[in-house]
Amino acid sequence: MREKEFREYYRGRGFGEDDVESAVAAVREFEGHLRVRGASLESMDVDDVKEYVSLLISEGRNSMDRLLAIARYCYIAKKDDAYIYFTQIIGGRTVLPSISERLAQIAGEEKRDVVFEGVEAPPLGAPPEQFPRVTGLLMERLESKLDQETRRKVLAGNHHRVPVESFAKHKEWYREAESLDQFLKKVHDEAVAELERYKEEGKIWYEQEITPEIVEYVRGNQEVLSGVRRGDRIYMTKFPYAPGDYLKETDPLMKRYYMCHCPLARASILTGEPEVSPEWCYCSGGFGKQKFDVVFEEETEVEVLETVLGGDPQCRFSVKIPEGVAK
């Protein structure tokens, strides 16, 4: 175990000593489990992670802190495939509770209770294949119990609970820009520069290794990781979840799969069962519009234009610019 480096990583993120000790203990326990199986932290693969997480679930020890500790160790140890798998099984855990809360705020608790009756997320750490059934059921309820405008508004919230502070730099860039168009170009230029840095340093950018081809893909389309204004709307194209695979793939089905970010629906693209309504992608649209909500200091309206759940090769959105706020 790379214990010293792991401890420094935790302390560098502001964790107290009790949290550090707990995280180290979690990784040591995982290491002991691997040793019994004839493996190690250096040789482990995704199958080892899946087996261990399944064991934790069966024993009721699948806590978020434990899973995050192992995920973070995988990150610092550059066990990229294992780390990416952890992002898949942890990343969407806030979405269903957040939708439930927003539904209650917008349509009332009684309506929320009707929609969410029997809608329960799989246990923490469950494989992504278990989520589409729940997502499909939720969408059936939302489409039968809510009108389209209300349904889309409920879905298009900040369901990943990204802190407003995350967009402080965007707010500053907008304040300094002479126009919205200049701001959008600045956002894109900074995104390309960041990808260049990650490529040069060989670091994982969110869930993915960045290659020269990926940098050029983003550089060639300002809609990706930023936006382009046309009239009173800003158009955005989603950055693929697995960009390297997406750019190389020729099979339309697999290309859609590599585009999709959503851990609650992605697996359904390959199997077709259950079918998840394309309306679900208003949740992704809500994620994409957050920086504009912060920059314009009011909630914006998003529209889904293309979605892989609906058979399109990419996901694309537009955000309506509120009146009187754009330069």
C-alpha positions in Angstrom: 0.0 0.0 0.0 1.3 3.5 -0.9 0.3 4.6 2.6 2.4 7.8 2.9 1.2 9.1 -0.4 -2.4 8.2 0.4 -2.2 9.9 3.8 -0.8 13.1 2.2 -3.6 13.0 -0.4 -6.3 12.9 2.3 -4.6 15.6 4.4 -4.2 17.8 1.3 -7.9 17.6 0.8 -8.5 19.0 4.3 -9.6 15.7 6.1 -9.0 15.4 9.8 -6.8 12.6 11.3 -9.7 10.5 12.2 -10.9 10.5 8.6 -7.4 9.7 7.4 -7.0 6.7 9.7 -10.5 5.4 8.7 -9.6 5.7 5.0 -6.2 3.9 5.5 -8.0 1.2 7.4 -10.5 0.7 4.6 -7.8 0.3 2.0 -5.8 -2.0 4.2 -8.8 -4.2 4.6 -9.3 -4.3 0.9 -5.6 -5.1 0.5 -6.0 -8.1 2.9 -9.0 -9.3 0.9 -7.0 -9.2 -2.3 -4.1 -11.0 -0.8 -6.4 -13.9 0.1 -7.5 -14.1 -3.5 -3.9 -14.1 -4.7 -4.0 -10.5 -5.9 -2.7 -7.2 -4.6 -3.3 -3.4 -4.8 -0.8 -3.3 -7.6 -2.3 -6.2 -9.7 -6.0 -5.6 -9.0 -8.5 -5.0 -11.8 -12.1 -4.0 -12.1 -13.4 -7.6 -11.5 -11.6 -7.6 -8.1 -13.3 -4.3 -7.3 -16.7 -5.6 -8.4 -16.3 -8.8 -6.3 -15.3 -6.8 -3.2 -18.0 -4.3 -3.4 -20.6 -7.0 -3.9 -19.2 -8.6 -0.7 -19.5 -5.3 1.2 -23.1 -4.9 0.1 -24.0 -8.5 1.3 -22.4 -7.7 4.6 -24.0 -4.3 5.0 -20.6 -2.5 5.0 -20.9 -0.6 1.8 -20.7 2.8 3.3 -19.9 5.9 1.2 -16.8 6.7 3.2 -15.4 3.1 2.6 -16.1 3.2 -1.1 -14.7 6.7 -1.5 -11.5 5.7 0.4 -10.8 2.8 -2.0 -11.8 4.9 -5.0 -9.4 7.7 -4.0 -6.6 5.1 -3.5 -7.2 3.8 -7.0 -6.9 7.4 -8.2 -3.5 8.1 -6.6 -2.2 4.6 -7.6 -3.3 5.3 -11.2 -5.5 2.2 -11.3 -7.6 4.1 -13.8 -10.1 1.4 -14.8 -10.9 0.7 -11.2 -11.2 4.4 -10.4 -13.6 5.0 -13.3 -15.7 2.1 -12.2 -16.1 3.7 -8.8 -17.2 6.9 -10.4 -19.9 4.9 -12.2 -21.3 3.3 -9.0 -21.0 6.4 -6.8 -21.5 9.3 -9.1 -25.3 9.3 -9.4 -26.3 8.7 -5.8 -27.6 12.3 -5.3 -29.9 12.3 -8.3 -33.0 10.5 -7.1 -33.2 12.2 -3.7 -32.6 15.5 -5.4 -35.4 14.9 -8.0 -37.7 13.9 -5.1 -37.0 17.1 -3.2 -37.4 19.3 -6.3 -40.6 17.6 -7.2 -42.0 18.3 -3.8 -41.0 21.9 -4.0 -42.6 22.4 -7.5 -45.6 20.1 -7.5 -46.2 19.4 -3.8 -45.4 16.6 -1.4 -48.5 14.7 -2.2 -47.6 14.5 -5.9 -44.0 13.6 -5.0 -45.3 10.7 -2.8 -47.4 9.3 -5.7 -44.6 9.5 -8.2 -41.9 8.0 -5.9 -44.0 5.2 -4.4 -42.0 2.0 -4.9 -39.1 3.9 -6.6 -36.0 2.8 -4.7 -32.4 3.1 -5.7 -30.3 -0.1 -5.7 -27.9 -0.4 -2.7 -24.9 1.8 -2.7 -22.2 0.2 -4.8 -24.6 -1.8 -7.0 -23.5 -2.2 -10.6 -24.8 0.3 -13.1 -26.9 -2.4 -14.8 -29.3 -2.3 -11.9 -30.2 1.3 -12.3 -32.2 1.6 -15.6 -35.1 -0.4 -14.2 -35.5 2.2 -11.5 -35.0 5.1 -13.9 -37.5 3.7 -16.4 -40.1 3.4 -13.6 -39.5 6.9 -12.4 -39.9 8.3 -15.9 -43.1 6.3 -16.5 -44.5 8.0 -13.3 -43.3 11.4 -14.2 -44.8 11.2 -17.7 -48.1 9.9 -16.5 -48.5 12.2 -13.4 -47.0 15.5 -14.5 -47.5 17.8 -17.5 -44.5 18.2 -19.8 -43.5 21.7 -18.6 -43.6 20.7 -15.0 -41.8 17.4 -15.6 -39.0 19.0 -17.5 -38.6 21.7 -14.9 -38.4 19.1 -12.2 -35.7 17.1 -14.1 -33.6 20.1 -15.1 -32.3 20.9 -11.6 -28.9 20.7 -10.0 -29.3 17.1 -9.1 -25.6 16.3 -8.9 -25.6 19.1 -6.3 -22.7 21.0 -7.8 -21.8 23.8 -5.4 -22.4 27.4 -6.7 -18.8 28.1 -5.7 -17.6 25.8 -8.5 -18.6 28.4 -11.0 -17.0 31.4 -9.3 -14.4 31.7 -12.1 -17.1 31.7 -14.8 -18.9 34.5 -13.0 -15.7 36.5 -12.9 -14.9 35.8 -16.6 -18.4 37.0 -17.5 -18.0 40.1 -15.5 -14.7 40.9 -17.3 -15.9 40.0 -20.8 -17.0 42.6 -23.2 -19.8 40.3 -24.5 -21.4 37.0 -24.0 -19.7 35.7 -27.1 -16.3 36.7 -25.7 -17.2 35.0 -22.5 -18.1 31.7 -24.2 -14.9 31.7 -26.2 -13.0 32.3 -23.0 -14.7 29.3 -21.4 -13.8 27.2 -24.4 -10.2 28.3 -24.6 -9.7 27.6 -20.9 -11.3 24.1 -21.3 -9.0 23.3 -24.1 -6.0 24.5 -22.1 -7.0 22.4 -19.2 -7.3 19.3 -21.3 -3.8 20.0 -22.7 -2.4 20.1 -19.2 -4.0 16.8 -18.3 -2.8 15.3 -21.5 0.8 16.4 -20.8 0.7 15.3 -17.2 -1.0 12.0 -17.9 -3.7 12.6 -15.3 -7.3 11.5 -15.4 -9.6 14.3 -16.2 -12.8 13.4 -14.3 -13.3 9.9 -15.6 -11.0 9.8 -18.6 -7.5 9.8 -19.9 -7.0 12.7 -22.3 -5.3 12.1 -25.6 -4.3 14.5 -28.4 -7.3 13.3 -30.4 -9.7 14.3 -27.6 -8.0 17.7 -27.3 -8.5 18.4 -31.0 -12.1 17.2 -30.9 -12.9 19.8 -28.3 -10.8 22.4 -29.9 -12.7 22.0 -33.1 -16.2 22.6 -31.6 -16.9 25.5 -29.2 -20.2 23.9 -28.3 -18.3 21.2 -26.4 -17.4 22.3 -22.8 -18.7 25.8 -23.5 -21.4 27.0 -25.9 -22.2 29.1 -29.0 -24.8 31.8 -29.0 -27.3 31.9 -31.8 -30.1 34.5 -31.3 -31.5 34.2 -27.8 -30.1 30.7 -27.1 -26.8 29.1 -26.2 -26.1 25.8 -27.9 -24.1 23.1 -26.1 -22.9 19.6 -27.2 -22.1 17.1 -24.5 -18.5 16.0 -24.0 -18.6 12.2 -24.4 -18.4 10.1 -21.3 -15.7 7.9 -22.9 -14.3 10.3 -25.5 -11.4 8.1 -26.8 -13.7 5.2 -27.5 -16.4 7.5 -28.9 -14.0 9.1 -31.4 -12.8 5.7 -32.6 -16.1 3.8 -32.7 -18.0 3.3 -35.9 -20.9 1.2 -34.6 -23.8 3.6 -34.0 -25.1 1.7 -30.9 -21.7 1.7 -29.2 -21.1 5.3 -30.2 -24.3 6.2 -28.3 -23.1 4.2 -25.3 -19.8 5.9 -25.2 -21.4 9.3 -25.4 -23.8 8.8 -22.4 -22.7 10.0 -19.0 -25.7 8.9 -17.0 -25.0 6.0 -14.6 -28.8 5.7 -14.0 -29.6 5.0 -17.7 -26.5 4.3 -19.7 -26.6 0.5 -19.4 -30.1 0.4 -21.1 -28.6 1.7 -24.4 -26.9 -1.7 -24.9 -29.7 -3.9 -23.9 -32.7 -1.8 -24.8 -34.4 -3.0 -21.6 -35.9 -1.3 -20.0 -36.4 1.6 -22.4 -35.7 4.9 -20.7 -37.6 7.9 -22.0 -35.4 10.5 -23.7 -37.1 13.0 -21.5 -34.8 11.7 -18.7 -32.0 13.7 -20.4 -33.5 17.0 -19.1 -31.6 15.9 -16.0 -28.4 16.1 -18.0 -29.5 19.4 -19.5 -30.0 20.7 -15.9 -26.4 19.7 -15.2 -25.1 21.5 -18.3 -26.9 24.8 -17.7 -25.7 25.3 -14.1 -22.9 27.7 -15.0 -25.3 29.8 -16.9 -27.7 29.9 -13.9 -24.8 31.2 -11.8 -23.5 33.6 -14.4 -26.9 35.1 -15.2 -28.0 35.0 -11.5 -31.3 33.3 -12.3 -32.5 29.9 -13.3 -32.4 29.4 -17.0 -34.5 27.3 -19.3 -32.9 24.3 -21.1 -34.2 22.3 -24.1 -33.0 18.8 -25.1 -32.2 18.9 -28.9 -30.5 15.5 -29.4 -30.1 12.6 -27.0 -28.6 9.1 -27.3 -31.5 7.7 -25.4 -33.7 8.8 -28.3 -31.4 7.3 -30.9 -29.2 10.3 -31.7 -25.4 9.9 -32.0 -24.8 12.7 -29.5 -26.4 14.8 -26.7 -27.1 18.4 -27.5 -28.9 21.1 -25.6 -29.8 24.8 -25.8 -30.2 27.3 -23.0 -32.5 30.3 -23.3 -30.7 33.5 -22.5 -32.9 35.5 -19.9 -34.0 38.8 -21.1 -31.9 41.8 -20.2 -28.9 39.9 -18.8 -26.7 39.2 -21.8 -24.1 41.7 -23.0 
